[in-house]
């Protein structure tokens, strides 16, 4: 421990420090992470990571013995997006890639592929699974879905794909040495997903029939079937299966308890369920995780726990407590993000209220803990003050929580130009962790409030269901109430408040200057929804059409009244629109049409279209361009 403490002091001295009296560029916040997805190979001999080289993401493998690093694959996340990778065994890396395509003149959609790279092989990543056209197989839309790494079969994994029938995947055993696949579970009508137990047996099918879902349990021979759970979308009966324990008869899942999601487990031999964890004030929003050493469930995460995690596994708990001895909870958040199979080598991500995040490497055999890399090298406590959790009362008395980010050096009583920044989803939520949007805006002198308005997830079923056919209603009013709270608290000047956001947040920003122009002086939208009628109409191309209709409704008059595109004439505030042309979540039509309508009315609108850009600003130049545009727009309307 003494050596570990000495190493820690060296680590702290290596954490990033911003240059004094030097204005950081937008790139310091808006660039993709400098390093990400740091992992050990199962035997701990190799370290893999993704490095950002001038916007190009490079997957690299570092041999800890020879101290040599090899570049495996590169992507600029422009037309092909590099989403994930994982060690399948000590020699093979699997990579998931995404790209956008269009079929038969219909809307654009996402397609994915799985690639395999062998350490010491020919140096090329190869398409791991593909259709056999001689057997009339088709190319699956989603071709990177691994459902088991088959712990007892070194060179084999289980993948699912709809090679035979569209939208009805079968399960295949893939040999990583030959890249040949063998069907082990045929597709079944309306089954959209399969779950394997920890031994690699396909045990659960998820069936979707319009807006109804059913989890079906198979015995180990897959001959007998019985329904585990059945529910309608958005109903209180919704269940989410999280995974099996090492005991194939123990299943973990998430379901409501007293209006809030809770963690349960079930003995499949008796069908008796047992409450594992619940929170009286929040939904269980975490996941279970496993010990690579034992294969058993090692614990669970939940954002509202004091340290965000609870360990059941003794070995991992000892590791965590040892780290806590030198990285105290009042200063650091720690997340053990990966270990070798024997849990002797590990990667820990260290962050805090004012620290975006540093990757550290640990070796329990040598008792070493060393800094490896920072995710955002230019950002530290001298330029970022972190987020403060707040709450305010909506006009009907409902309590709304949110997160407030203020500039470094803010003094109570200072009135700042202010941005209300609602999240996307809308069935999602904001957390206290670092995000590049708010960090950049606060660094440039803004107060930024991210309200978890009604319709957000995490606050119980009733709260979240306000988002169902709720666009433009109370969930919109919650944003004006957030702005009013900022004025009442003396943080905001009432005539210097704008609103911005992405996806649903972009919709909410545009709707705010329709519904509450007296409060918001401008609106900035990235990839925002503008036409609800079009969303419902276009849903007919997709298998989730009934869910979309249920979420938005089918009443044309109501959809029209909740769509910003129909109110261009009455918008009298400056508007910024940014959208990627290859956005397959919110098609670019929404911003193009909004721009046309505003220009036809002679309104103050700026539109920026990102060629081949996606919904997530995955391409670094586009992320930087978008954040620069947002910052310049807010500066023009709030600081001049």
C-alpha positions as CSV (number, residue, x, y, z in Angstrom):
1,X,0.0,0.0,0.0
2,X,2.9,2.4,0.7
3,X,4.1,1.9,-2.9
4,X,0.6,2.4,-4.2
5,X,0.3,5.7,-2.3
6,X,3.6,6.9,-3.7
7,X,2.4,5.9,-7.2
8,X,-0.8,7.8,-6.6
9,X,1.0,11.1,-5.9
10,X,2.8,10.6,-9.2
11,X,-0.6,9.9,-10.9
12,X,-2.1,13.1,-9.5
13,X,0.8,15.1,-10.8
14,X,0.2,13.6,-14.2
15,X,-3.5,14.6,-14.4
16,X,-4.2,17.2,-17.0
17,X,-3.7,20.9,-16.1
18,X,-4.9,23.7,-18.4
19,X,-2.4,26.4,-19.3
20,X,-2.9,29.5,-17.1
21,X,-4.5,32.6,-18.7
22,X,-4.9,30.9,-22.0
23,X,-8.4,30.7,-23.6
24,X,-9.1,27.1,-24.5
25,X,-10.5,26.5,-28.0
26,X,-13.8,24.8,-28.7
27,X,-11.8,21.7,-29.7
28,X,-10.7,21.1,-26.1
29,X,-14.3,20.3,-25.2
30,X,-15.8,19.2,-28.5
31,X,-13.2,16.7,-29.7
32,X,-14.0,13.1,-29.3
33,X,-12.3,11.5,-26.3
34,X,-8.5,11.4,-26.6
35,X,-8.6,7.8,-25.3
36,X,-11.5,5.5,-24.8
37,X,-12.5,1.8,-24.4
38,X,-9.3,0.8,-22.6
39,X,-9.3,-3.0,-22.0
40,X,-7.0,-5.9,-21.1
41,X,-6.9,-9.1,-23.1
42,X,-8.2,-12.1,-21.0
43,X,-4.6,-13.2,-20.1
44,X,-3.6,-9.6,-19.3
45,X,-0.7,-9.7,-21.8
46,X,-2.1,-7.1,-24.1
47,X,-3.7,-3.7,-23.5
48,X,-6.1,-2.4,-26.1
49,X,-7.6,1.1,-26.5
50,X,-9.1,3.5,-29.0
51,X,-6.9,6.6,-29.6
52,X,-8.1,9.8,-31.2
53,X,-5.6,11.0,-33.7
54,X,-6.7,14.3,-35.1
55,X,-10.3,13.1,-35.3
56,X,-9.5,9.6,-36.6
57,X,-10.3,6.8,-34.2
58,X,-7.5,4.2,-34.1
59,X,-7.9,0.9,-32.3
60,X,-4.5,-0.1,-31.0
61,X,-3.1,-3.1,-29.2
62,X,-0.1,-2.7,-26.9
63,X,2.0,-5.8,-26.0
64,X,3.0,-5.3,-22.4
65,X,6.1,-7.5,-22.8
66,X,7.6,-6.2,-26.0
67,X,6.3,-2.7,-25.4
68,X,5.2,-2.4,-29.0
69,X,1.8,-1.0,-30.1
70,X,0.0,-2.0,-33.4
71,X,-2.8,-0.1,-35.1
72,X,-5.6,-2.5,-35.9
73,X,-8.3,-0.4,-37.7
74,X,-9.0,3.2,-38.3
75,X,-12.2,5.2,-38.8
76,X,-13.1,8.8,-39.0
77,X,-16.7,8.1,-38.1
78,X,-18.0,9.8,-41.2
79,X,-19.5,7.2,-43.6
80,X,-18.6,4.2,-41.5
81,X,-18.8,4.4,-37.8
82,X,-16.7,2.3,-35.4
83,X,-19.0,1.6,-32.5
84,X,-17.5,-1.1,-30.2
85,X,-14.9,-3.8,-29.8
86,X,-14.3,-6.8,-27.5
87,X,-11.7,-9.5,-26.8
88,X,-13.3,-12.8,-27.9
89,X,-10.2,-14.6,-26.6
90,X,-6.5,-13.9,-26.1
91,X,-5.9,-13.7,-29.8
92,X,-9.1,-12.4,-31.4
93,X,-10.7,-9.0,-31.3
94,X,-14.2,-8.5,-32.5
95,X,-15.3,-5.1,-33.9
96,X,-18.8,-3.7,-34.5
97,X,-19.1,-1.1,-37.3
98,X,-22.2,0.9,-38.3
99,X,-23.2,2.7,-41.5
100,X,-26.3,4.3,-43.0
101,X,-28.1,3.0,-46.0
102,X,-31.4,3.4,-47.9
103,X,-33.4,0.7,-49.6
104,X,-36.0,1.1,-52.4
105,X,-36.3,4.8,-52.0
106,X,-37.5,4.5,-48.3
107,X,-36.1,6.3,-45.3
108,X,-32.4,5.9,-44.3
109,X,-31.6,3.3,-41.6
110,X,-28.7,1.9,-39.7
111,X,-26.9,-1.3,-40.7
112,X,-24.1,-3.0,-38.7
113,X,-21.4,-5.5,-39.4
114,X,-19.1,-7.7,-37.3
115,X,-15.4,-7.9,-38.0
116,X,-12.7,-10.1,-36.5
117,X,-9.0,-9.3,-36.1
118,X,-6.4,-12.0,-35.1
119,X,-3.3,-10.9,-33.2
120,X,-0.3,-12.2,-35.1
121,X,-2.4,-12.9,-38.2
122,X,-2.2,-11.2,-41.6
123,X,-2.9,-7.8,-40.1
124,X,-6.3,-7.4,-41.6
125,X,-9.8,-7.2,-40.0
126,X,-12.1,-9.6,-41.8
127,X,-15.9,-9.6,-42.1
128,X,-16.7,-12.2,-39.4
129,X,-20.2,-13.3,-40.4
130,X,-21.9,-13.1,-43.8
131,X,-24.7,-14.7,-45.7
132,X,-24.4,-17.8,-47.8
133,X,-26.1,-16.6,-51.0
134,X,-26.0,-20.2,-52.3
135,X,-28.4,-21.1,-49.6
136,X,-30.6,-18.0,-50.3
137,X,-29.6,-16.3,-47.2
138,X,-30.0,-12.5,-46.9
139,X,-27.7,-9.9,-45.4
140,X,-29.0,-9.0,-41.9
141,X,-29.6,-5.3,-41.1
142,X,-27.9,-5.9,-37.7
143,X,-24.9,-8.1,-38.3
144,X,-22.9,-7.5,-35.1
145,X,-25.1,-9.0,-32.4
146,X,-23.1,-11.3,-30.2
147,X,-25.2,-13.1,-27.5
148,X,-22.5,-15.3,-25.9
149,X,-18.8,-15.7,-25.9
150,X,-19.2,-19.4,-25.0
151,X,-16.8,-19.7,-22.0
152,X,-16.1,-23.4,-22.6
153,X,-15.3,-22.9,-26.3
154,X,-12.2,-20.8,-26.9
155,X,-12.6,-20.1,-30.6
156,X,-16.4,-19.9,-30.9
157,X,-19.1,-17.4,-30.1
158,X,-22.9,-17.2,-30.6
159,X,-24.3,-14.5,-32.8
160,X,-27.9,-13.8,-33.9
161,X,-29.0,-12.5,-37.3
162,X,-32.0,-12.6,-39.7
163,X,-30.3,-14.5,-42.5
164,X,-33.4,-16.4,-43.4
165,X,-36.4,-14.3,-42.6
166,X,-36.4,-10.5,-42.3
167,X,-36.7,-9.2,-38.7
168,X,-36.7,-12.8,-37.4
169,X,-33.2,-13.6,-36.3
170,X,-31.8,-17.1,-35.8
171,X,-28.8,-18.0,-33.6
172,X,-25.5,-19.2,-35.1
173,X,-22.4,-20.7,-33.6
174,X,-19.5,-18.8,-35.3
175,X,-16.0,-20.4,-35.5
176,X,-13.5,-17.6,-35.2
177,X,-10.7,-19.6,-36.7
178,X,-12.6,-20.4,-39.9
179,X,-15.3,-17.7,-39.8
180,X,-17.9,-20.4,-40.6
181,X,-21.3,-20.4,-39.0
182,X,-23.6,-23.2,-37.9
183,X,-27.3,-22.6,-37.1
184,X,-28.2,-23.7,-33.7
185,X,-31.6,-22.0,-33.3
186,X,-33.9,-21.3,-36.2
187,X,-35.8,-18.1,-36.5
188,X,-39.3,-18.1,-35.0
189,X,-42.3,-16.0,-36.0
190,X,-42.1,-12.5,-34.4
191,X,-39.1,-13.3,-32.2
192,X,-36.8,-10.3,-32.4
193,X,-34.1,-11.2,-29.8
194,X,-32.5,-14.2,-28.1
195,X,-30.8,-14.5,-24.7
196,X,-28.3,-17.2,-23.8
197,X,-27.4,-18.3,-20.3
198,X,-23.9,-18.1,-18.9
199,X,-23.1,-21.6,-20.3
200,X,-24.0,-20.4,-23.8
201,X,-27.4,-22.2,-24.0
202,X,-30.1,-20.2,-25.9
203,X,-32.8,-19.9,-23.2
204,X,-35.0,-16.9,-23.8
205,X,-36.8,-15.5,-26.8
206,X,-38.3,-12.0,-26.9
207,X,-41.4,-11.9,-29.1
208,X,-42.8,-8.6,-30.4
209,X,-46.4,-8.5,-31.9
210,X,-47.2,-4.9,-32.8
211,X,-47.0,-3.1,-29.3
212,X,-47.1,-6.3,-27.2
213,X,-43.9,-8.1,-26.0
214,X,-43.5,-11.6,-24.6
215,X,-40.4,-13.2,-23.0
216,X,-40.5,-17.0,-23.6
217,X,-38.4,-19.4,-21.7
218,X,-37.0,-22.5,-23.4
219,X,-35.6,-25.5,-21.5
220,X,-32.0,-26.5,-22.2
221,X,-33.0,-28.7,-25.1
222,X,-35.3,-25.9,-26.5
223,X,-38.2,-28.3,-26.8
224,X,-40.5,-27.0,-24.0
225,X,-41.5,-23.3,-23.9
226,X,-43.4,-21.2,-21.4
227,X,-44.2,-17.5,-21.0
228,X,-42.1,-15.6,-18.4
229,X,-43.5,-12.1,-18.9
230,X,-46.0,-10.5,-21.2
231,X,-46.7,-6.8,-21.5
232,X,-47.8,-3.9,-23.7
233,X,-45.5,-1.0,-24.5
234,X,-45.6,1.8,-22.0
235,X,-47.7,-0.2,-19.6
236,X,-46.9,-0.7,-15.9
237,X,-46.2,-4.3,-16.6
238,X,-43.1,-3.7,-18.7
239,X,-40.2,-6.0,-17.7
240,X,-36.6,-5.9,-18.9
241,X,-34.5,-9.1,-18.7
242,X,-31.0,-8.3,-17.5
243,X,-29.3,-11.7,-17.7
244,X,-28.7,-15.0,-16.0
245,X,-26.5,-15.8,-13.1
246,X,-23.9,-18.6,-13.4
247,X,-26.7,-20.9,-12.1
248,X,-28.8,-21.2,-15.3
249,X,-31.9,-21.3,-13.2
250,X,-31.4,-17.8,-11.8
251,X,-32.6,-14.9,-13.9
252,X,-32.2,-11.2,-13.1
253,X,-34.7,-8.7,-14.4
254,X,-36.1,-5.2,-13.9
255,X,-39.8,-4.5,-13.1
256,X,-42.0,-2.0,-11.3
257,X,-42.3,-2.0,-7.5
258,X,-44.6,0.7,-6.1
259,X,-44.3,2.7,-9.2
260,X,-40.5,2.6,-9.6
261,X,-38.3,0.1,-11.5
262,X,-36.6,-2.3,-9.1
263,X,-34.1,-5.1,-9.5
264,X,-35.5,-8.7,-9.1
265,X,-34.2,-12.2,-9.6
266,X,-36.3,-15.3,-10.3
267,X,-35.7,-19.0,-9.7
268,X,-36.8,-20.6,-13.0
269,X,-37.4,-24.0,-11.4
270,X,-40.1,-22.6,-9.0
271,X,-40.9,-19.3,-10.9
272,X,-40.6,-17.5,-7.5
273,X,-39.3,-14.0,-7.8
274,X,-37.3,-12.2,-5.1
275,X,-36.7,-8.4,-4.7
276,X,-33.0,-7.7,-4.8
277,X,-32.9,-3.9,-4.7
278,X,-35.3,-1.0,-4.9
279,X,-35.2,2.7,-4.4
280,X,-38.2,4.5,-2.9
281,X,-37.6,7.7,-4.9
282,X,-35.9,6.7,-8.1
283,X,-36.1,3.9,-10.8
284,X,-33.3,1.3,-10.6
285,X,-31.3,2.6,-13.6
286,X,-28.2,0.3,-13.4
287,X,-27.2,-3.1,-14.6
288,X,-25.8,-6.3,-13.2
289,X,-22.2,-7.2,-13.9
290,X,-20.1,-10.4,-13.8
291,X,-16.9,-11.6,-12.3
292,X,-14.6,-12.7,-15.1
293,X,-12.9,-15.1,-12.6
294,X,-16.0,-17.0,-11.4
295,X,-18.6,-16.1,-14.1
296,X,-21.1,-15.3,-11.4
297,X,-23.1,-12.0,-11.0
298,X,-20.6,-9.8,-9.1
299,X,-23.0,-7.0,-8.2
300,X,-25.0,-4.1,-9.6
301,X,-24.8,-0.4,-10.4
302,X,-27.4,2.3,-9.6
303,X,-26.8,6.0,-10.0
304,X,-28.4,6.9,-6.6
305,X,-26.1,4.7,-4.5
306,X,-23.5,6.6,-2.6
307,X,-20.7,5.3,-4.8
308,X,-22.9,4.2,-7.7
309,X,-22.1,0.5,-7.3
310,X,-22.6,-2.5,-5.0
311,X,-20.2,-5.5,-5.0
312,X,-21.2,-9.0,-4.1
313,X,-18.0,-10.6,-5.4
314,X,-15.4,-10.7,-2.5
315,X,-12.4,-10.4,-4.8
316,X,-13.7,-7.4,-6.7
317,X,-15.0,-5.9,-3.4
318,X,-11.5,-6.2,-2.0
319,X,-10.0,-4.5,-5.1
320,X,-12.5,-1.7,-4.9
321,X,-11.9,-1.1,-1.2
322,X,-8.1,-1.1,-1.8
323,X,-8.6,1.6,-4.4
324,X,-10.9,3.6,-2.1
325,X,-8.1,3.7,0.5
326,X,-6.0,5.8,-1.9
327,X,-8.8,7.4,-4.0
328,X,-11.2,8.6,-1.3
329,X,-14.9,8.9,-2.2
330,X,-15.1,12.6,-1.2
331,X,-12.6,13.4,-4.0
332,X,-12.9,10.8,-6.7
333,X,-15.4,8.6,-8.4
334,X,-13.9,5.4,-9.5
335,X,-15.2,2.8,-12.0
336,X,-13.4,-0.5,-12.5
337,X,-14.2,-0.8,-16.2
338,X,-12.2,-3.9,-17.1
339,X,-10.1,-6.7,-15.7
340,X,-8.1,-9.6,-17.0
341,X,-9.8,-13.0,-16.6
342,X,-8.0,-13.7,-13.3
343,X,-8.8,-10.1,-12.1
344,X,-5.1,-9.5,-11.4
345,X,-4.8,-6.6,-14.0
346,X,-7.4,-4.0,-14.2
347,X,-8.5,-0.6,-15.7
348,X,-10.0,2.0,-13.5
349,X,-11.6,5.2,-14.7
350,X,-11.1,8.0,-12.2
351,X,-13.4,11.1,-12.4
352,X,-14.9,13.6,-10.0
353,X,-17.0,16.7,-9.8
354,X,-14.3,18.7,-11.6
355,X,-12.4,15.9,-13.3
356,X,-13.8,14.7,-16.6
357,X,-11.9,11.4,-16.4
358,X,-8.5,9.7,-16.4
359,X,-7.8,6.0,-17.2
360,X,-5.5,4.3,-14.8
361,X,-3.9,0.8,-15.0
362,X,-3.5,-1.5,-12.0
363,X,-1.5,-4.6,-11.4
364,X,-2.4,-6.5,-8.2
365,X,0.7,-8.7,-8.4
366,X,3.1,-5.8,-8.4
367,X,0.8,-3.5,-6.4
368,X,1.2,-0.8,-9.1
369,X,-1.4,1.8,-10.1
370,X,-0.3,4.2,-12.8
371,X,-1.9,6.9,-14.9
372,X,-2.5,5.9,-18.5
373,X,-4.4,8.6,-20.3
374,X,-7.0,11.4,-19.9
375,X,-10.2,11.4,-21.9
376,X,-10.2,15.2,-22.1
377,X,-6.6,16.3,-21.6
378,X,-7.2,20.1,-21.5
379,X,-10.1,20.0,-19.0
380,X,-9.6,20.2,-15.3
381,X,-10.8,22.1,-12.2
382,X,-9.3,25.3,-13.5
383,X,-11.7,25.4,-16.4
384,X,-14.6,23.2,-15.2
385,X,-16.5,23.4,-11.9
386,X,-18.7,20.4,-12.3
387,X,-22.5,20.1,-12.0
388,X,-24.7,20.8,-9.0
389,X,-27.9,18.9,-8.5
390,X,-30.9,21.2,-8.0
391,X,-34.6,21.0,-7.8
392,X,-37.5,23.4,-8.4
393,X,-41.3,23.4,-8.3
394,X,-43.2,23.3,-11.6
395,X,-46.3,25.4,-11.8
396,X,-48.5,22.5,-10.7
397,X,-46.4,21.8,-7.7
398,X,-44.5,18.8,-9.1
399,X,-40.8,18.7,-8.1
400,X,-38.4,18.7,-11.0
401,X,-34.7,17.8,-10.6
402,X,-31.9,19.0,-12.8
403,X,-28.2,19.8,-13.0
404,X,-26.7,23.3,-13.0
405,X,-23.3,24.0,-14.4
406,X,-21.7,27.4,-13.6
407,X,-18.5,29.0,-14.7
408,X,-15.4,28.5,-12.6
409,X,-15.2,31.4,-10.1
410,X,-18.9,32.1,-10.1
411,X,-19.9,34.2,-7.1
412,X,-23.4,34.1,-5.6
413,X,-25.4,37.1,-6.8
414,X,-23.7,37.2,-10.2
415,X,-26.3,37.2,-13.0
416,X,-25.2,35.3,-16.0
417,X,-26.4,34.8,-19.5
418,X,-28.2,31.5,-19.3
419,X,-29.0,28.4,-21.4
420,X,-31.7,25.9,-20.5
421,X,-30.5,22.7,-22.2
422,X,-33.1,19.9,-22.1
423,X,-31.9,16.4,-22.9
424,X,-32.9,14.1,-25.8
425,X,-35.2,11.1,-25.6
426,X,-37.4,12.3,-24.2
427,X,-37.6,9.1,-22.1
428,X,-34.0,9.6,-20.9
429,X,-32.4,11.8,-18.3
430,X,-29.3,13.8,-17.5
431,X,-26.8,12.9,-14.8
432,X,-24.1,14.6,-12.8
433,X,-21.3,13.3,-15.1
434,X,-19.2,15.5,-17.4
435,X,-20.7,16.3,-20.8
436,X,-19.0,18.4,-23.5
437,X,-22.0,20.6,-24.3
438,X,-22.5,22.1,-20.8
439,X,-18.8,22.2,-20.0
440,X,-18.0,24.3,-23.1
441,X,-20.9,26.7,-22.5
442,X,-20.1,27.2,-18.8
443,X,-16.4,27.7,-19.7
444,X,-17.5,30.6,-21.9
445,X,-19.4,32.3,-19.2
446,X,-22.9,30.8,-19.3
447,X,-25.0,29.2,-16.6
448,X,-26.5,26.0,-18.0
449,X,-29.4,24.2,-16.5
450,X,-30.4,20.6,-17.6
451,X,-33.8,19.9,-16.2
452,X,-35.1,16.3,-15.9
453,X,-38.5,17.5,-17.0
454,X,-41.5,15.2,-16.6
455,X,-41.3,12.6,-19.3
456,X,-37.7,11.9,-18.3
457,X,-36.8,8.4,-17.1
458,X,-35.6,7.6,-13.7
459,X,-38.3,9.2,-11.6
460,X,-41.0,6.5,-11.7
461,X,-43.5,5.2,-14.2
462,X,-46.1,7.9,-13.9
463,X,-43.5,10.6,-14.3
464,X,-42.0,9.0,-17.4
465,X,-45.4,8.4,-19.1
466,X,-45.9,12.1,-19.3
467,X,-43.9,11.8,-22.5
468,X,-46.5,9.6,-24.1
469,X,-48.5,12.0,-26.3
470,X,-47.2,14.7,-24.1
471,X,-45.0,16.7,-26.6
472,X,-45.6,20.5,-26.2
473,X,-47.7,20.1,-23.0
474,X,-46.7,20.0,-19.3
475,X,-43.2,18.7,-20.1
476,X,-42.7,21.8,-22.2
477,X,-44.0,24.1,-19.4
478,X,-41.4,22.5,-17.1
479,X,-38.7,24.2,-19.2
480,X,-40.2,27.7,-18.7
481,X,-40.5,26.9,-15.0
482,X,-36.8,26.1,-15.0
483,X,-36.0,29.4,-16.5
484,X,-38.2,31.2,-14.0
485,X,-36.4,29.4,-11.2
486,X,-33.0,30.6,-12.4
487,X,-34.3,34.2,-12.4
488,X,-35.8,33.8,-8.9
489,X,-32.5,32.3,-7.6
490,X,-30.6,35.4,-8.9
491,X,-28.5,33.3,-11.3
492,X,-30.1,34.5,-14.6
493,X,-31.0,37.8,-15.9
494,X,-34.6,37.5,-17.2
495,X,-33.9,39.0,-20.5
496,X,-30.8,36.9,-21.2
497,X,-32.0,33.4,-21.4
498,X,-31.9,31.1,-24.5
499,X,-32.7,27.4,-24.9
500,X,-30.9,24.7,-26.9
501,X,-30.8,21.0,-27.2
502,X,-30.4,18.0,-29.4
503,X,-32.9,15.5,-30.7
504,X,-36.0,15.9,-28.4
505,X,-34.0,18.7,-26.8
506,X,-33.9,20.4,-30.2
507,X,-37.7,20.0,-30.5
508,X,-38.2,21.4,-27.0
509,X,-36.0,24.4,-27.9
510,X,-38.0,25.2,-31.0
511,X,-41.3,24.7,-29.2
512,X,-40.1,27.0,-26.5
513,X,-40.0,30.0,-28.8
514,X,-43.4,29.0,-30.1
515,X,-45.0,28.6,-26.7
516,X,-42.9,30.8,-24.4
517,X,-41.2,33.6,-26.5
518,X,-41.4,36.0,-23.6
519,X,-39.0,33.8,-21.7
520,X,-36.5,32.5,-24.3
521,X,-34.7,35.0,-26.5
522,X,-33.4,32.4,-29.0
523,X,-33.5,28.7,-29.7
524,X,-30.7,26.4,-31.0
525,X,-31.6,22.9,-32.3
526,X,-29.3,20.0,-33.3
527,X,-31.2,17.2,-35.0
528,X,-34.5,18.4,-33.6
529,X,-37.9,16.9,-34.3
530,X,-40.2,19.5,-36.0
531,X,-43.0,17.5,-37.6
532,X,-44.8,14.9,-35.4
533,X,-47.3,14.1,-38.2
534,X,-44.4,13.0,-40.4
535,X,-42.9,10.8,-37.7
536,X,-46.2,8.9,-37.3
537,X,-46.6,8.7,-41.1
538,X,-43.1,7.4,-41.8
539,X,-43.4,4.8,-39.0
540,X,-45.2,2.5,-41.5
541,X,-41.8,1.6,-42.9
542,X,-40.7,0.1,-39.6
543,X,-41.6,-2.9,-37.4
544,X,-42.2,-0.6,-34.4
545,X,-45.0,1.4,-36.1
546,X,-47.6,0.5,-33.5
547,X,-45.4,1.7,-30.7
548,X,-44.7,5.0,-32.5
549,X,-48.5,5.5,-33.0
550,X,-49.1,4.7,-29.4
551,X,-46.3,7.1,-28.2
552,X,-47.4,10.1,-30.4
553,X,-51.1,9.4,-31.1
554,X,-52.8,9.5,-34.5
555,X,-55.0,12.5,-34.1
556,X,-53.8,14.8,-36.9
557,X,-55.1,18.0,-35.4
558,X,-53.2,17.3,-32.1
559,X,-50.0,16.4,-33.9
560,X,-50.2,19.5,-36.0
561,X,-50.6,21.7,-32.9
562,X,-47.6,20.2,-31.3
563,X,-45.3,20.5,-34.3
564,X,-43.0,23.6,-34.5
565,X,-42.9,23.4,-38.3
566,X,-46.5,24.7,-38.3
567,X,-45.7,27.8,-36.3
568,X,-43.0,29.5,-38.4
569,X,-45.2,32.6,-38.8
570,X,-45.4,33.3,-35.0
571,X,-41.8,32.6,-34.2
572,X,-40.1,36.0,-33.6
573,X,-36.9,34.8,-32.0
574,X,-33.6,33.9,-33.7
575,X,-33.3,30.2,-34.5
576,X,-30.3,28.0,-35.2
577,X,-30.8,24.6,-36.9
578,X,-28.0,22.0,-37.4
579,X,-28.7,18.6,-38.8
580,X,-26.7,15.7,-40.3
581,X,-27.9,14.6,-43.7
582,X,-27.5,10.9,-42.8
583,X,-29.4,11.1,-39.5
584,X,-31.5,7.9,-39.4
585,X,-33.1,8.7,-36.0
586,X,-34.5,12.1,-36.8
587,X,-34.4,12.5,-40.6
588,X,-32.9,15.7,-42.0
589,X,-36.3,16.6,-43.5
590,X,-37.3,18.0,-40.1
591,X,-34.7,20.8,-40.1
592,X,-34.8,21.4,-43.9
593,X,-38.6,21.9,-43.7
594,X,-38.3,24.1,-40.6
595,X,-35.7,26.2,-42.3
596,X,-37.8,26.6,-45.4
597,X,-40.9,27.6,-43.4
598,X,-39.0,30.2,-41.4
599,X,-37.3,31.6,-44.5
600,X,-40.6,31.9,-46.3
601,X,-41.8,34.0,-43.4
602,X,-38.7,36.2,-43.4
603,X,-37.6,35.0,-40.0
604,X,-34.1,35.1,-38.4
605,X,-32.9,31.5,-39.0
606,X,-29.5,30.0,-39.6
607,X,-29.3,26.4,-41.0
608,X,-26.2,24.2,-41.2
609,X,-26.4,20.8,-42.8
610,X,-23.6,18.3,-42.1
611,X,-23.1,16.1,-45.1
612,X,-23.2,12.4,-44.2
613,X,-23.5,13.4,-40.5
614,X,-25.3,11.1,-38.1
615,X,-27.6,11.7,-35.1
616,X,-24.8,11.5,-32.6
617,X,-22.1,13.9,-33.9
618,X,-19.8,10.9,-34.2
619,X,-17.6,12.7,-36.7
620,X,-15.2,15.0,-34.8
621,X,-15.1,17.9,-37.4
622,X,-18.9,18.0,-37.3
623,X,-19.0,17.9,-33.5
624,X,-16.6,20.8,-33.4
625,X,-18.5,22.7,-36.1
626,X,-21.8,22.3,-34.3
627,X,-20.6,23.4,-30.9
628,X,-18.8,26.4,-32.5
629,X,-22.1,27.3,-34.2
630,X,-24.1,27.0,-30.9
631,X,-21.5,29.1,-29.0
632,X,-21.4,31.8,-31.6
633,X,-25.2,31.9,-31.8
634,X,-25.6,32.2,-28.1
635,X,-22.9,34.8,-27.9
636,X,-24.6,36.9,-30.6
637,X,-28.0,36.8,-28.9
638,X,-27.0,37.0,-25.2
639,X,-23.8,38.8,-25.0
640,X,-24.1,41.6,-27.6
